[in-house]
Each structure stands twice: as structure tokens, then as C-alpha cells.
Amino acid sequence: MRIPLLYRGEYSQWHERFMNYLEEQTYGEAMINSIQNDDQPLPIIAQVSLAGTAQNAP
């Protein structure tokens, strides 16, 4: 069973709570502006393979 707040398109309460949390933070206004203006690029996740690099690998 899924929590009703997590259904697609039902994030308004989470959004409001998160924005209220940000407003209480030291740099909350700057963080909110950054989120709303899309100033920060999304993080890039890279997968690195270390296979074959260890000297004593089995």
C-alpha cells in the first residue's frame, strides 16, 4: 500500500514542508531562489570500474 502523499502529482504538501524548512535555515532564501531559478545543475553520477586494476585480484 502506498502512502497517498506519494502518488504521482501529490507532492504539494511535501513541497510546502520543504520550503518552510528552507525558510528557517540560515541561507534559506538563497537556497529557495537557487531551486526556483534552476541555478544549480543536477549532480552527475559516474560509475567507475576498478576491475583488473588490483595486483592481487583473484
C-alpha positions in Angstrom: 0.0 0.0 0.0 1.4 3.4 -1.0 1.2 6.5 1.1 -1.3 8.9 -0.5 1.2 11.8 -0.5 3.5 9.8 -2.7 1.1 9.2 -5.6 2.1 11.0 -8.8 1.2 14.7 -8.7 0.5 14.7 -4.9 3.7 16.4 -3.7 2.2 19.8 -2.8 2.3 19.1 1.0 5.9 17.8 0.8 6.9 20.9 -1.3 5.3 23.2 1.2 7.0 21.5 4.1 10.4 21.5 2.4 10.1 25.2 1.5 9.1 26.0 5.1 12.1 24.1 6.3 14.4 26.1 3.9 12.9 29.4 5.1 14.1 28.5 8.6 17.7 27.9 7.5 20.5 30.5 7.7 20.8 30.7 3.9 17.2 29.6 3.2 16.2 32.5 0.9 19.3 31.9 -1.3 18.6 28.2 -1.4 15.0 28.8 -2.4 16.0 31.2 -5.1 18.5 28.8 -6.4 15.9 26.0 -6.6 13.3 28.1 -8.2 15.6 29.7 -10.7 17.3 26.4 -11.5 20.7 27.9 -10.8 22.3 24.6 -9.8 22.9 21.9 -12.3 21.8 18.4 -11.4 24.6 16.2 -10.0 26.3 13.9 -12.4 26.8 10.3 -11.1 29.6 8.4 -12.7 30.2 4.7 -12.4 33.9 3.7 -12.3 35.0 0.2 -12.8 38.1 -0.9 -10.9 38.2 -4.4 -12.4 41.6 -5.6 -13.4 43.5 -2.8 -11.6 44.4 -4.7 -8.4 47.7 -6.6 -8.4 46.4 -9.5 -6.2 42.9 -9.8 -7.6 41.6 -13.4 -7.9 
